[in-house]
């Protein structure tokens, strides 16, 4: 930068060009480049070919979705055969990939070859919400419809609708595999509410530490302490013989607090012992383990979605998305002072949505 007294104005020196340019001069609008027409704009036959290609891709997407559903049935993963599992994953994945890829390629090809290719400048202003603005929005939608041909090109539009609708079906079909199926060995598998009503807790079952299976005496549970508990029968179960499935239903958190701080209904006054209470660790929201105990407030926190339960008042929900209290395990002590269950849970453990089944 330098001050040229002969001209009396501030200038910038551009070394590469050896030119002095006044910084007071406005930047010139270079304008739009010359418009280049596409082949589909000039050749009706090319336009038709592009249209056929696009709706063929969308219908190919439909075929991919249907194939994913068929593969789920042809290669049942329930067989537990390694070959079936591999084929199930591979062919379902190929079907879903074809369905989604065809929609993506078809949509891009549509925008590149058939939608309006005219350059335009959008003037922006701060006015909003007036009648004229609403009218302009309607005109914009009408213009977009005209430029894209969405209203005119029925084959493309209908094939896109079919492809999008069909692409959802494989996912819905796969959800079926998440539900257990009834069998002679497990007749309750198809009935989640009944299944979750039955755990390995039963009358006289010893409360043991998780995971070593050590029996717990009432005298071992001090004020403010929290114990992660499983039934003794589960602790003795092989980890390869349905252990995790049973533990997911039977895991319990047991705490002790001053008896006068516990609010109990008449029905449940015999369910605790000298300030010791036991509740299911399975959150009633979506089934995460509730294991964070706050001694001062007597609140249990679910780390997944921050539901909080007050164990001093029937494990009622005090915060968060959970819709019902944690199920309580009725407990007592035997002649030797060991804690035992009076019965199984009296209500289903786990997420409330199972009850809507």
C-alpha positions in Angstrom: 0.0 0.0 0.0 1.3 3.5 -0.7 -0.1 7.0 -1.0 0.2 8.5 -4.4 0.1 12.3 -3.9 -0.2 13.0 -7.6 -3.6 11.1 -7.7 -4.6 11.8 -4.1 -6.2 8.3 -3.5 -5.3 5.1 -1.7 -4.3 2.3 -4.0 -3.2 -1.3 -3.8 -0.2 -2.6 -5.7 -0.4 -5.9 -7.4 3.2 -7.2 -7.8 2.3 -10.0 -10.2 0.8 -7.7 -12.7 2.7 -4.5 -11.9 -0.6 -2.7 -11.7 -2.0 -0.2 -9.2 -5.8 -0.8 -8.6 -7.9 1.5 -6.5 -9.4 -0.3 -3.5 -12.4 2.1 -3.8 -13.5 0.4 -7.0 -16.3 -2.1 -6.4 -15.8 -5.8 -7.2 -17.3 -6.4 -10.6 -19.9 -9.1 -11.0 -18.4 -11.7 -13.4 -21.9 -12.9 -14.3 -23.0 -16.4 -15.1 -21.0 -18.6 -17.4 -22.5 -19.5 -20.8 -25.3 -22.1 -20.4 -24.4 -25.5 -21.9 -27.4 -27.6 -22.9 -27.4 -31.2 -22.0 -28.0 -33.9 -24.5 -31.4 -34.6 -22.9 -32.4 -31.0 -23.5 -31.6 -31.2 -27.2 -32.6 -34.8 -28.1 -36.1 -36.1 -27.2 -34.9 -39.7 -27.7 -32.1 -39.2 -25.2 -34.7 -37.7 -22.8 -36.8 -40.8 -23.1 -33.8 -43.1 -22.6 -32.9 -41.2 -19.4 -36.5 -41.5 -18.2 -36.5 -45.2 -18.8 -33.2 -45.6 -17.1 -34.5 -43.8 -14.0 -37.7 -45.7 -13.5 -35.9 -49.0 -14.2 -33.5 -48.2 -11.4 -36.4 -47.5 -9.1 -38.1 -50.7 -10.0 -34.7 -52.5 -9.5 -34.8 -51.1 -6.0 -38.2 -52.7 -5.5 -36.7 -56.0 -6.7 -33.8 -55.6 -4.2 -36.2 -55.1 -1.3 -38.3 -58.1 -2.3 -35.2 -60.2 -2.6 -34.0 -59.2 0.9 -37.3 -60.4 2.3 -37.1 -63.6 0.3 -33.5 -64.2 1.5 -34.6 -63.9 5.1 -37.1 -66.7 4.5 -34.9 -68.9 2.3 -31.9 -68.9 4.7 -33.4 -68.9 8.2 -30.9 -67.8 10.7 -32.7 -69.8 13.4 -31.1 -73.0 12.0 -28.0 -72.0 13.8 -26.0 -73.5 10.9 -22.9 -71.5 10.0 -23.7 -71.8 6.3 -27.2 -70.5 6.8 -26.1 -67.6 8.9 -23.5 -66.6 6.2 -26.0 -66.9 3.4 -28.6 -65.0 5.4 -26.3 -62.1 6.1 -24.8 -62.0 2.6 -28.0 -62.2 0.6 -30.1 -59.9 2.8 -27.2 -57.4 2.7 -27.0 -57.6 -1.1 -30.8 -57.1 -1.4 -30.8 -54.0 0.9 -27.7 -52.6 -0.7 -29.2 -53.0 -4.2 -32.5 -51.4 -3.0 -30.8 -48.3 -1.5 -28.1 -47.9 -4.1 -30.7 -48.0 -6.9 -32.8 -45.3 -5.3 -29.7 -43.1 -4.8 -28.4 -43.6 -8.4 -31.8 -43.1 -9.9 -32.5 -39.9 -7.9 -29.1 -38.4 -8.9 -29.6 -39.4 -12.6 -33.0 -37.8 -12.5 -31.6 -34.5 -11.1 -28.7 -34.5 -13.5 -30.4 -35.4 -16.7 -34.1 -34.4 -16.5 -34.7 -31.7 -13.9 -34.4 -28.1 -14.9 -30.9 -27.1 -15.7 -31.4 -23.3 -15.9 -29.2 -21.1 -13.8 -30.9 -18.5 -11.7 -30.2 -15.9 -9.0 -32.2 -16.1 -5.8 -32.7 -12.6 -4.3 -32.8 -12.7 -0.5 -34.7 -10.4 1.8 -35.7 -10.2 5.4 -39.4 -10.1 4.9 -41.2 -13.2 6.1 -44.7 -14.3 6.8 -46.6 -11.9 4.7 -49.3 -12.9 2.2 -47.0 -12.1 -0.7 -44.3 -14.3 0.8 -46.8 -17.2 1.2 -47.9 -16.7 -2.4 -44.2 -16.7 -3.5 -43.7 -20.0 -1.6 -46.6 -21.6 -3.5 -45.2 -20.4 -6.8 -41.8 -21.8 -5.8 -43.3 -25.2 -5.2 -45.2 -25.0 -8.5 -42.0 -24.0 -10.3 -40.1 -26.8 -8.6 -42.8 -29.3 -9.7 -42.7 -27.9 -13.2 -38.9 -27.9 -13.4 -38.5 -31.4 -11.9 -41.3 -32.9 -13.9 -42.6 -34.6 -10.7 -46.2 -34.1 -11.7 -45.8 -34.9 -15.4 -43.4 -37.9 -15.3 -45.8 -40.4 -13.7 -43.7 -43.5 -14.4 -40.7 -42.0 -12.5 -42.8 -40.6 -9.7 -44.7 -43.9 -9.2 -41.6 -46.0 -9.4 -39.9 -43.8 -6.8 -42.8 -44.1 -4.4 -42.8 -47.9 -4.9 -39.0 -48.1 -4.3 -39.1 -46.0 -1.2 -42.0 -47.9 0.3 -40.4 -51.3 -0.6 -37.1 -50.3 0.9 -38.7 -50.2 4.4 -40.0 -53.7 4.2 -36.7 -55.6 4.6 -36.1 -53.8 7.9 -39.6 -54.5 9.2 -39.1 -58.2 8.2 -35.8 -58.4 10.0 -37.4 -57.2 13.2 -39.3 -60.5 13.3 -36.0 -62.3 14.1 -35.7 -60.3 17.4 -38.8 -62.0 18.8 -38.3 -65.5 20.3 -40.4 -68.3 18.8 -42.4 -70.9 20.7 -41.2 -74.5 20.7 -41.8 -77.6 22.7 -38.8 -76.9 24.8 -39.8 -73.3 25.4 -43.5 -72.8 24.9 -43.5 -69.3 26.4 -41.0 -67.9 23.9 -43.7 -66.4 21.8 -45.3 -64.7 24.7 -42.9 -62.1 26.0 -45.0 -60.9 28.9 -45.5 -64.4 30.3 -41.8 -65.2 29.7 -40.7 -62.1 31.6 -42.9 -63.0 34.5 -40.9 -66.1 35.1 -37.3 -65.8 36.3 -35.0 -68.1 38.3 -36.2 -66.6 41.6 -38.4 -68.8 43.6 -39.4 -69.4 47.2 -36.3 -70.1 49.3 -33.8 -69.2 46.6 -30.6 -67.7 48.2 -29.5 -64.2 47.3 -25.9 -64.5 46.2 -23.3 -62.0 45.1 -22.9 -61.4 41.4 -20.9 -63.1 39.9 -19.2 -65.4 42.4 -22.4 -66.8 43.9 -21.5 -66.2 47.6 -24.5 -66.3 49.8 -25.3 -63.1 51.6 -26.3 -62.7 55.3 -28.4 -59.8 56.4 -25.6 -58.8 58.7 -23.3 -58.4 55.7 -25.5 -55.6 54.3 -24.5 -52.4 56.0 -26.5 -49.1 55.9 -25.9 -47.3 52.6 -24.4 -50.4 50.9 -25.5 -51.8 47.6 -25.2 -55.4 46.4 -25.5 -56.8 42.9 -27.4 -60.0 43.4 -28.3 -63.1 41.4 -30.1 -66.3 42.5 -27.8 -69.1 43.7 -29.2 -71.5 41.1 -28.1 -69.0 38.4 -24.6 -68.7 39.8 -24.2 -72.4 39.5 -25.4 -72.4 35.8 -22.9 -73.0 33.0 -22.2 -69.8 31.1 -22.9 -71.7 27.9 -26.3 -72.9 29.0 -28.6 -69.9 28.7 -26.8 -68.1 31.5 -26.9 -64.6 30.0 -30.6 -64.9 29.0 -31.6 -65.9 32.5 -29.3 -63.3 34.2 -30.9 -60.6 32.1 -34.2 -61.3 33.8 -33.1 -62.2 37.3 -30.4 -59.6 38.1 -31.2 -57.6 41.3 -29.9 -54.6 43.2 -30.2 -54.8 46.9 -29.7 -51.9 49.3 -30.1 -51.1 53.0 -31.4 -47.9 54.5 -32.9 -46.9 57.9 -36.3 -48.7 58.1 -38.0 -45.4 59.1 -37.0 -43.9 55.7 -38.8 -46.6 53.7 -42.4 -45.9 52.5 -44.2 -49.2 52.0 -47.7 -50.2 51.2 -49.5 -52.7 53.5 -49.2 -55.4 50.9 -45.4 -55.0 50.7 -44.4 -54.4 54.3 -43.3 -58.0 54.6 -41.3 -57.9 51.4 -38.3 -56.2 53.0 -36.1 -57.1 56.0 -34.9 -54.5 58.5 -34.4 -51.8 55.9 -33.1 -54.2 53.2 -35.0 -54.0 49.9 -34.3 -55.7 46.6 -35.4 -54.5 43.1 -34.9 -55.7 39.6 -32.0 -54.1 37.9 -33.7 -54.1 34.5 -35.0 -50.6 33.6 -38.7 -50.4 32.8 -37.9 -48.1 29.9 -35.9 -50.1 27.4 -34.2 -52.7 29.6 -30.8 -51.2 30.4 -29.2 -52.2 33.7 -30.0 -49.8 36.5 -27.0 -49.9 38.7 -26.0 -46.4 39.9 -27.1 -45.9 43.5 -27.1 -42.5 45.2 -26.9 -43.1 49.0 -28.2 -39.7 50.2 -31.3 -39.5 48.0 -31.9 -43.3 47.7 -32.2 -42.9 44.0 -31.3 -45.5 41.4 -30.1 -44.0 38.0 -30.3 -45.7 34.6 -27.3 -44.6 32.7 -28.9 -45.1 29.3 -31.7 -42.5 29.3 -31.4 -41.0 32.9 -34.5 -42.6 34.4 -34.4 -42.3 38.2 -36.2 -44.6 40.7 -36.7 -43.9 44.4 -35.9 -47.2 46.2 -37.2 -45.7 49.5 -40.6 -45.4 48.0 -41.3 -48.6 46.0 -38.7 -47.7 43.3 -41.2 -45.3 41.8 -40.1 -43.2 38.8 -39.0 -39.7 39.9 -37.4 -38.6 36.6 -37.0 -39.8 33.0 -38.8 -41.7 30.4 -39.5 -44.9 32.4 -43.2 -45.4 32.8 -43.5 -47.8 35.8 -41.6 -48.6 39.0 -38.9 -51.3 39.1 -40.4 -54.7 40.2 -39.6 -55.6 43.8 -38.3 -59.0 44.9 -39.9 -60.1 48.2 -37.1 -61.2 50.5 -36.7 -62.7 54.0 -34.0 -64.4 56.1 -33.6 -68.1 56.9 -32.7 -69.7 60.3 -29.0 -69.1 59.7 -29.5 -65.4 58.8 -29.0 -65.8 55.0 -31.2 -63.7 52.7 -33.7 -65.7 50.6 -36.4 -64.9 48.2 -40.0 -65.3 49.3 -41.1 -65.9 45.7 -40.5 -64.8 42.1 -41.3 -61.2 41.0 -45.0 -60.6 41.0 -44.9 -58.6 37.8 -43.0 -58.7 34.5 -39.4 -57.4 34.6 -38.0 -55.2 31.9 -39.5 -52.7 29.4 -43.1 -51.7 29.7 -43.6 -52.0 25.9 -43.7 -55.9 26.3 -47.0 -55.4 28.0 -48.4 -53.9 24.9 -47.7 -57.0 22.9 
